[in-house]
């Protein structure tokens, strides 16, 4: 049996403030396998974003260990480790430098990681734009001329530029309207299949989880309270907190129904291909 791509073992993070401590994550353990999408869900303050930031190396763990392909991920990452695990942030407008043209934004990770020759990098930028469904001439455009969905596609292309094996998606559709969400989610599913990517999907949106994730890790007060395949989480939640999250989900609207239908149609087309 192959080893997990990412192993998280008894991870903990405590923030020390002047007069008290915040135990943001406690004893979090999970294996993440190549090609899967693991959703980490929970309310604000549950610790899910702190786990994501420790995976990315933004925060060093207080205790515990994270290993990628069997090698520990320390506080100081090697260049290859930074290249292998990339991030798509929540707000596409704030995550892209407004003073850079789109082409320069996409070329930056190619320069940092010495991918291709100078002459090849512009061609690679055009390929990346094509992968996320944007025309090549968008390379010359400023971020301010793009919609939220288009900016998020650029952010996804930038994350893919370094040819990562894992992408951390931190609420990647929460700043978008429902119909744009569906298009971005279909794109993410297509890219995962095409590139055999592994996703860590941080979200509070259970509708997105149901349609995107292979497994769901539920966090409460910094602790992992339930970890199951997605269909089992929704069909047979065991923990009271998981049941409360599912029961608190809003009744489906026509917009959400359309989003789900579009997403399922996109997945069905992938299966035919």
C-alpha positions as CSV (number, residue, x, y, z in Angstrom):
1,X,0.0,0.0,0.0
2,X,1.3,3.4,-0.9
3,X,2.1,6.0,1.8
4,X,0.0,9.1,2.3
5,X,1.1,12.2,0.5
6,X,0.7,14.3,3.6
7,X,0.8,13.0,7.2
8,X,-0.3,15.2,10.1
9,X,0.4,13.6,13.5
10,X,-0.8,15.1,16.8
11,X,-0.6,18.6,15.5
12,X,-1.1,21.4,18.0
13,X,-0.8,25.2,17.9
14,X,-1.0,27.6,20.9
15,X,-0.9,31.3,20.5
16,X,0.7,33.1,23.5
17,X,-0.8,36.5,24.3
18,X,0.1,38.9,27.0
19,X,-2.2,37.5,29.7
20,X,-3.5,34.3,28.3
21,X,-3.1,31.5,25.8
22,X,-5.2,30.4,22.9
23,X,-5.1,26.7,22.1
24,X,-6.1,27.0,18.4
25,X,-5.4,23.4,17.4
26,X,-5.0,20.4,19.7
27,X,-4.0,16.8,18.8
28,X,-5.0,17.0,15.1
29,X,-4.1,13.8,13.2
30,X,-5.0,12.9,9.6
31,X,-3.5,11.3,6.6
32,X,-4.1,12.8,3.2
33,X,-3.8,10.7,0.1
34,X,-2.6,11.5,-3.4
35,X,-5.4,12.7,-5.6
36,X,-8.1,13.1,-3.0
37,X,-9.9,16.2,-1.8
38,X,-10.1,16.5,2.0
39,X,-12.5,19.2,3.3
40,X,-11.8,20.6,6.7
41,X,-15.0,22.2,8.0
42,X,-16.1,24.0,11.1
43,X,-17.4,27.3,12.4
44,X,-15.1,30.4,12.7
45,X,-12.5,29.8,15.3
46,X,-12.7,26.0,15.0
47,X,-9.0,25.9,14.0
48,X,-9.4,24.9,10.4
49,X,-7.5,27.9,8.9
50,X,-4.8,27.4,11.5
51,X,-4.3,23.8,10.3
52,X,-4.0,25.1,6.8
53,X,-1.5,27.7,7.7
54,X,0.7,25.1,9.5
55,X,0.5,22.9,6.3
56,X,1.7,25.9,4.3
57,X,4.4,26.8,6.8
58,X,2.9,30.2,7.8
59,X,2.7,29.1,11.4
60,X,5.2,26.6,13.1
61,X,3.4,24.0,15.1
62,X,3.7,24.2,18.9
63,X,3.9,20.4,18.8
64,X,3.3,17.5,16.5
65,X,4.6,16.9,13.0
66,X,3.7,17.3,9.4
67,X,5.4,15.1,6.8
68,X,5.1,15.4,3.0
69,X,6.0,12.3,1.0
70,X,7.7,10.9,4.2
71,X,9.9,14.0,4.8
72,X,9.2,16.3,7.8
73,X,8.0,19.8,6.9
74,X,9.9,22.0,9.3
75,X,9.5,25.7,10.0
76,X,11.9,26.5,7.2
77,X,10.8,24.8,4.0
78,X,13.1,23.8,1.2
79,X,12.5,25.4,-2.2
80,X,11.1,22.1,-3.5
81,X,8.7,21.8,-0.5
82,X,7.4,25.3,-1.1
83,X,6.9,24.5,-4.7
84,X,5.0,21.3,-4.0
85,X,2.3,22.8,-1.7
86,X,0.5,25.9,-3.0
87,X,-2.4,28.1,-1.9
88,X,-5.5,29.6,-3.4
89,X,-6.8,32.3,-1.0
90,X,-10.3,33.4,-0.2
91,X,-10.5,36.9,-1.7
92,X,-9.2,37.0,-5.3
93,X,-9.0,40.8,-5.3
94,X,-6.7,41.0,-2.3
95,X,-4.6,38.0,-3.2
96,X,-3.4,39.4,-6.5
97,X,-1.0,42.4,-6.7
98,X,-3.1,45.2,-8.3
99,X,0.0,46.9,-9.7
100,X,1.1,43.8,-11.7
101,X,-0.3,42.8,-15.1
102,X,-1.8,39.3,-15.1
103,X,1.1,37.9,-17.2
104,X,3.7,39.2,-14.6
105,X,1.7,37.7,-11.8
106,X,1.8,34.3,-13.5
107,X,5.4,34.6,-14.5
108,X,6.6,35.3,-11.0
109,X,6.4,31.7,-9.6
110,X,8.1,30.5,-12.8
111,X,10.9,32.9,-12.2
112,X,11.2,32.0,-8.5
113,X,11.3,28.3,-9.1
114,X,13.4,28.5,-12.3
115,X,10.8,26.8,-14.5
116,X,11.7,27.0,-18.2
117,X,13.8,29.5,-20.0
118,X,12.9,33.2,-20.2
119,X,11.6,32.6,-23.7
120,X,9.5,29.6,-22.6
121,X,7.9,31.4,-19.6
122,X,5.6,33.7,-21.6
123,X,4.4,30.7,-23.6
124,X,3.8,28.9,-20.2
125,X,1.8,31.9,-19.0
126,X,-0.5,31.6,-22.0
127,X,-0.9,27.8,-21.3
128,X,-1.8,28.5,-17.7
129,X,-4.5,31.1,-18.8
130,X,-5.9,28.5,-21.2
131,X,-6.0,25.9,-18.5
132,X,-8.3,28.1,-16.3
133,X,-10.4,29.1,-19.3
134,X,-9.1,32.6,-19.9
135,X,-7.8,34.0,-23.3
136,X,-4.1,34.5,-23.8
137,X,-4.5,38.3,-24.2
138,X,-5.5,38.5,-20.6
139,X,-1.8,38.4,-19.8
140,X,-1.6,42.1,-20.7
141,X,-4.6,43.1,-18.5
142,X,-4.6,44.6,-15.1
143,X,-6.5,42.9,-12.2
144,X,-8.9,45.8,-11.9
145,X,-10.3,45.0,-15.3
146,X,-11.3,41.5,-14.3
147,X,-14.4,40.2,-12.5
148,X,-14.2,38.3,-9.2
149,X,-14.5,34.9,-11.0
150,X,-11.8,35.8,-13.5
151,X,-9.5,37.0,-10.7
152,X,-10.0,33.7,-8.9
153,X,-9.1,31.8,-12.1
154,X,-5.9,33.8,-12.2
155,X,-5.2,33.0,-8.6
156,X,-5.7,29.3,-9.4
157,X,-3.4,29.6,-12.4
158,X,-0.8,31.2,-10.3
159,X,-1.0,28.3,-7.8
160,X,-0.6,25.8,-10.6
161,X,2.4,27.6,-12.2
162,X,4.9,25.9,-10.0
163,X,3.4,22.5,-10.8
164,X,2.5,21.6,-7.2
165,X,1.3,18.2,-6.0
166,X,-1.0,19.7,-3.3
167,X,-3.2,22.8,-3.3
168,X,-4.7,24.3,-0.1
169,X,-7.9,26.0,-1.0
170,X,-8.9,28.5,1.7
171,X,-12.6,29.3,1.2
172,X,-11.9,29.8,-2.5
173,X,-15.5,30.5,-3.6
174,X,-16.9,32.3,-0.6
175,X,-16.3,35.8,-2.1
176,X,-18.1,34.8,-5.3
177,X,-21.8,34.7,-6.2
178,X,-23.5,31.3,-6.4
179,X,-23.4,30.9,-10.2
180,X,-19.7,31.9,-10.4
181,X,-19.0,29.5,-7.6
182,X,-20.3,26.6,-9.7
183,X,-18.0,27.5,-12.6
184,X,-15.0,27.8,-10.3
185,X,-15.8,24.5,-8.6
186,X,-16.2,22.7,-12.0
187,X,-12.8,24.1,-13.0
188,X,-11.2,22.9,-9.8
189,X,-12.6,19.4,-10.3
190,X,-11.3,19.3,-13.9
191,X,-7.8,20.4,-12.8
192,X,-7.7,17.9,-10.0
193,X,-8.5,15.1,-12.5
194,X,-6.1,16.4,-15.2
195,X,-3.1,17.0,-12.9
196,X,-3.8,14.3,-10.3
197,X,-3.8,17.1,-7.7
198,X,-4.5,16.7,-4.0
199,X,-6.7,19.4,-2.4
200,X,-7.1,20.5,1.2
201,X,-10.4,22.4,1.0
202,X,-11.0,24.8,3.9
203,X,-14.7,25.8,4.0
204,X,-17.8,26.3,6.1
205,X,-20.1,25.7,3.1
206,X,-21.5,22.3,3.4
207,X,-23.1,22.4,-0.1
208,X,-19.6,22.8,-1.5
209,X,-18.3,20.0,0.6
210,X,-21.0,17.6,-0.5
211,X,-20.1,18.2,-4.2
212,X,-16.3,18.5,-3.9
213,X,-14.8,16.4,-1.2
214,X,-13.9,12.8,-0.9
215,X,-13.6,13.0,2.9
216,X,-14.6,15.5,5.5
217,X,-12.7,16.4,8.7
218,X,-15.0,18.3,11.2
219,X,-13.3,20.6,13.7
220,X,-14.6,22.1,16.9
221,X,-12.7,24.2,19.4
222,X,-9.4,23.2,17.8
223,X,-10.0,19.5,17.8
224,X,-10.9,16.9,15.1
225,X,-14.3,15.5,16.2
226,X,-15.2,13.5,13.1
227,X,-13.5,12.2,10.0
228,X,-15.4,10.2,7.4
229,X,-16.1,9.8,3.7
230,X,-18.3,12.7,2.6
231,X,-21.4,10.6,1.9
232,X,-21.1,9.0,5.4
233,X,-20.8,12.4,7.1
234,X,-24.1,13.5,5.5
235,X,-25.9,10.2,5.7
236,X,-24.8,9.2,9.2
237,X,-23.1,11.9,11.2
238,X,-22.1,10.6,14.6
239,X,-20.9,13.6,16.6
240,X,-23.5,16.1,17.9
241,X,-21.5,19.0,16.5
242,X,-21.5,17.5,13.0
243,X,-25.3,17.0,13.2
244,X,-25.7,20.6,14.3
245,X,-23.7,21.9,11.4
246,X,-25.7,19.8,8.9
247,X,-29.0,20.8,10.5
248,X,-28.1,24.5,10.5
249,X,-27.5,24.5,6.8
250,X,-30.0,26.8,5.1
251,X,-32.8,25.3,3.0
252,X,-31.6,25.0,-0.6
253,X,-32.5,28.0,-2.7
254,X,-33.1,28.0,-6.5
255,X,-29.6,29.5,-7.0
256,X,-27.9,26.8,-5.0
257,X,-30.0,24.1,-6.8
258,X,-28.7,25.5,-10.1
259,X,-25.2,25.6,-8.8
260,X,-25.4,22.0,-7.7
261,X,-26.9,21.0,-11.1
262,X,-24.2,22.7,-13.0
263,X,-21.5,21.2,-10.9
264,X,-23.0,17.7,-11.3
265,X,-23.3,18.2,-15.1
266,X,-19.6,19.2,-15.2
267,X,-18.7,16.0,-13.3
268,X,-20.9,13.9,-15.5
269,X,-19.2,15.3,-18.6
270,X,-15.8,14.5,-17.1
271,X,-16.9,10.9,-16.5
272,X,-17.9,10.5,-20.1
273,X,-14.6,11.9,-21.3
